[in-house]
């Protein structure tokens, strides 16, 4: 009898454990459903799309692919939301399939703003609890004034520790150049573009900056793979003025003050981009012309497939080409026709010729220094994250490259 009681008690315990286990399993889909239905914005970033003095563009994700998307903007900064009446713009809402499930992609733009003016904004579904924290941005001044921007490349992380290095690099860049008006990133934002966790880490470690200061990305070989750049493009609301045949948002250009920036995609559609590049550079009246691309025409090594582009740079007097990919620091002499342009004792202080730079990497990955080439003015590997600040003031462009520890490692001046 005693044995039967023991068996009965054991049986009850087993049944209870089974029920509890099943209960946990039943709860899992419910919890996942709650998480997946969140309309709270994340991966928020601001970019340029139209006139930099009168408009601004935004992109954000939601876990709920069916969430609505709205942008609200008020004049006077983030604090103005307490009493101001916001301008409202409805986002273009799409769904993207990720490794974490379907997600909502929301892209919005506001136009008709005043140049040189501080604005506050927030984005979200419009429902209570579905808004981002209020942030703020400043439009470009009319006439431009001085222009300062930050250049980084190859954040290219895998782990959260990798992306923390990227965040620290950007923190130091803004500490060094607090007046920076935008950021140009020369590609390879993440190592594995199909993994949403990497994108979340990339944006998460930069949120304090990129919700206010526009981030303009270049397409790298880890951003477009085998002709697919869907994850990369989904995260940015970019100008649609690029080359025919290119994936929209992988080639484009914009003006900021006296600077014209042309962004090229070294991963596909090179010939048609060359034709577009001619028209783009011929059509600008800006004093300073800067190109951003990923694989270097002249870096630690050269990329022969873009030789046609360098001839166009020569013809239309491109001043500076910002590059990535090689994960080392290199800076060329001014080059024209594939040769060094020597003007006096200081060939850097020259109008004729184009300077090509690779600003090492802003993430964890570094490559061994490649062999020095004839065009190298400066070439090294310090195995430290780096960034550069470019400042244009009147007839002078000043380029300064720093390591993440704050040490200045290179500087040059171009004059018109």
N, C-alpha and C positions, 0 to 999 in steps of 0.2 A: 504493500500500500504506500509505504514511504517512498519507494522508487517511482511509483506512478505519479505522486505529487511533484517529485523533483522533475520528472519528464514533462509534466504539465506546465510547470513554471518555466522550464527551459523553452518549451514551445511558445509560451506567451511572449517571452523575451525576444525570440527569433521573429515572431510575427510583428512585434512592435518595431524592431530594427528594420524589417523589410518595409513597413509602412513609412517609417521616417525616411528611409532611403528613397522610396518612390516619391515621397512628398518633396524632398529636395530636388529630385529630377523634374517634378511638375512645376516647381517654382522657377527653375532655370529659364525656360522659355519666356515666362512672365517678366523676369528681370531683364532679360535680353531685349524684350519688346519695349519695356520702359526706356531703356538706354537708346535703342534704335529709333525711338519716336521723338527724341529730344530736338527741339527747334532752336536750341541755344547756339549762336554763331561760334565757329572756331576757324583756325587758319585764316584769320582776317589779314588782308594786306591792301594797301593803297598803291595805285600806279597812275601814270599819265595815260590818257587816251586821246583827248582833244587838245585844245589850246591850254598850255600850262598856266596861263594867267587867269583864265576864266572857268576852268573846269577841273574835275578830279574824278577818278574811277576807283572802284572797290570790288573786291572778291572775297567771299567767305563760304564756308561749308556748314552744313547741318547734318546731324545723324539721321534726321527725318527727311527722306527724299521728297516728301510731299509738302514740306514747309513752305509757307509764303516767304517772300523776300522784299524788304523795304529799306530804303535809305532816308534818314532825316538829317538835315543840315541846318545849323543856325549860325548867324553871324556873331562873332565875339568870343569864340572859344568854347570849350566843353562846359564851363560853368553857366553859359548862357541858356542851357537847356531848362534851367529852373524857371525862367520867365519869358523866354523867346518863343516865337511862333515859327516852327521849322518849315523849310522847304522839303517836300516829299517827292521821292522818285521810286517807282516800282522796279524791282530787279528783274532781270531775265533769269528764270529759274529752270535748271536742267537737272537730270539725274545721271550720275556716273556710277558704274559698278566697280567697287574696289575689293581688295582682299578681305576687308572688314564688312562687306555688304554694300548695298546701295546707299548712296549719299546724295544729299542735295547740294548743288553748286549754284551759287547766287552771284550775279554780276550786275552792278548798278553804276550809274554815272550821273553826276550833277553838272549842269552848265549854267551860264549866265551869271557867274560869280564876279566879284570885283577883284582886280589885280592887287597884289601886295596886301592881302587882307586875311586875318585869322578867322577860321571857322571851327565850330564844334560839330560833331556828327555822331550818329550811332546807326547800327544796322541790326536787322532782325526780322522776325516774323510779324511783328505788330501786336502780338499777344503779350499779356503780362508775363514777365519772366523770360520772354523770348528775345530780348534786346541785348546787344553787346554793351559793355561799359562805354560811356561817352569818351571820345578821343577828339583830337583837334589837328588841323593842318593849316598851312599858310599857302596861298596862291603866289605864283611868281609875280614879281614887280613889273609894272609896265615899263618897257624899255630895258628891263633885265637887270641893270646894275651889275655888281660883282656876282659871279657864279662859282659856287663851291660844291663839289660832290665827291662821294667816296667810291672807290673802286676796290672790289674784292673778287675772288674767284675760287672755285673748287672747294666748297664747304664739304661736299661729298662724304657725308657720314653714313655709318651703319648703326652704331650703338648710341645710346643716349649720351655717353661720355664724349663721343665724337662731336655731337651737335652742341654740347656745352662749350667745347673749344670754339666753335663757330660763333656762339653767342658772346663769348668773352672777346673775340676778335672785333665784333661789331661794337661792343661796349667801348673798347679802347679806341676804335676809330672815331666814335662820336665824342669821346672825351678829348681827343686830339683835334677834331674838326667839328666843334659844336654848332657851327653855322651851316653845316652841309644841308643842301636843299633836295638832294636825291641820292640814290645808290645805284650803281651799275654793277651787276653781278655777272661775271664772265663765264658762267655755265658750270655744269655738273653740281647741281644743288644737292642731290642725294646720290648715293651709290646704287640703290636699287629702286628705280622709279615706280615699280609695281607694288611696293610696300607702303601702305598709307602711314604706318607708324613713323617712317623716316620723314615724310612730309610734315607730320604733326610736330615732330621734334625740330625740324628746320624752322618752321614758323613760330613754334612755341618759344624757342630760345631767342627769337628776334622781335617778339611782339611789342616790346616797349618802344621800338624804333619804327617798325614797318607799318604800324597803324597810323603813323603821322607823316613819316618821310617816305615818298614813293620809292619802291624797289623795282628797277627795270632789269629783267633777266635776259641773259643770252642762252641760247639752246646749246648744250654740250652733248657729248656722245653718251652720257648717262642720263640725259633728259629726253633725247630722241633715239630710240633703239629700233633698228630695222624698219624705219619709216613710221614708227608709232611714238607720238609725243602727247598722247591724250592726258596722262596724269599731270605732266608739266603744264600744258596749256590750260587745263581746267582750273588751275590755281591763280591765274592772272587775267586781268581785263586790260588788254593791250591795244595799241593802235592797229587799225586794219588797213594800213596804207602800204603793205609790203609787196613783195614780188609775186606775180602770178605763178601758180603752181606750187608755191610754198605752203606748208601748213600754217594756217592763220595764226599770227602771233609769234612766229619764229623769225620773221624778218620785218622790220618796221623802222621808223625814224621819228624823231621829235625835236622841237626847238625849245631851248630854255635860255632866255636872254640872248646874248651874242653867240651862243653855242648851238651847233647842229650836231645831233648824235644819230648815227646810223648803226643799227643793230643787224648783224648778218648771222646766218645759220650755216656752219661749216659741215653739217651732216647730210644735207640733201639739196637738190634743185640749184646747184651751183651756177650753171650757165644762165638760167633765167634770172637769178639774183644779180649776175654781172650786168645784165641789160637794165634791170631795175636800178641798180647802184648808179649807173651813169646818169639816169634821169633824176634820181634822188639828189645827187650831188650837184648836178647842173642846175637844179631848180631851187637851190637855197641861196639866199643872199647873206647868210650869217658869216661873220668874220672868222669864226673858229669852227673847224670841221674835225670831228672825232668819230672814229669807228670802233665798235665793240664786236668781238667775235671770239669763238672758243679755241679752235686749233690755230696755232700761231703761224702766220706767214713767215715771220722771223722771230724765233724764240730760242729755246735751247737747241732746237732744230727747226727745219722749215717744212711746210706742208705744200708740196708741189701742186696740189689740185687747185690752189687759190692764186696761182701766179697771175691769172687774168685780172684778179681783183687788185693786185699790187700795181699793175699798170694803170688801172683806173684811179687808184689813190694818187699816183704821180700826176696824172693829167688834171685832176680836180683839186690838187694841193691839199690833201688831207694832212692835218698837222700831227695827229697822234692816233695810234691803233692800240687799243687795250685788248689783251689776249689772256688765255688760260691754258689748261690742259697739261702743261709740262711739270707742274708742281715743283718749280724752282724759280729763282728770280733771274730775269734777264732784261736788259735794256740795250737797244741798238743805238748806234750813231744815227743821225739823220741819213736816210737812204733815198736814192732816186735812181731808177733804172737798174736796181740791183747793186748799186755801188754807193760807197760812202761819199756824202757831200761834205767837203772840207771848205770851211769859210773862216779864214783867219785862224787864230790860235784856239778858239773855242767853237768846234763844229756844232755844238748843241744850240748855241745862240744864233740860229739860222732860220730864215723864212722858207727856203727851198729844201725840200726833202721831208720825209715822214719818219717819226720816231716810233718804234714798236717796243712794247713792254709786256712782260708777264709778271704779275705781282705774286709769285709763289703760290701759296694756297691758304685758305682761311679755315681749313679743317685739319683732320688728323694725318692725312696722307702726304708724304713727301717722296720724291724720286731722287735718285742719285744725280748729281750734277753732270750734265752732258759735256762733251768736248767743246772748248771755246771755238767760236767761228769768227770769221773776219769782221762780221758786222757787230760783234759784241763790244759795247762800251763798258757795260757792267754786267757781271755774270757770277752768281754764287748760289750756294745752298747752305742756309743757316739752320734748317730743320725747325723753324719757328713759324707760326701763323703770321701772315703779313696783310697789310692793307695799304692803300694809297689815298691821298687827298689831292684833288686837282682843283686849282683856283684860277679863274680867268678874270682879269681886271684890265679893262681897256686893251692895250696892245701887248699884254703880257699873260702868258700861261705858265703857272708854276706847278710842278709835279713833285710830290714828296712821298716817299715810301718808308713805312715804319714796320718794325716787328711788334708783336703783341706785348712785349715787355716795355714798349715805349721808346725804344732806341730808333733814331732816324738812320736809315741805311742807304738812302739814295735821294738825290734831289737834282732837278735840272729846270731850266727856264727856256721857254720858246718866246720869241718876240716877232711881231709883225712890223 
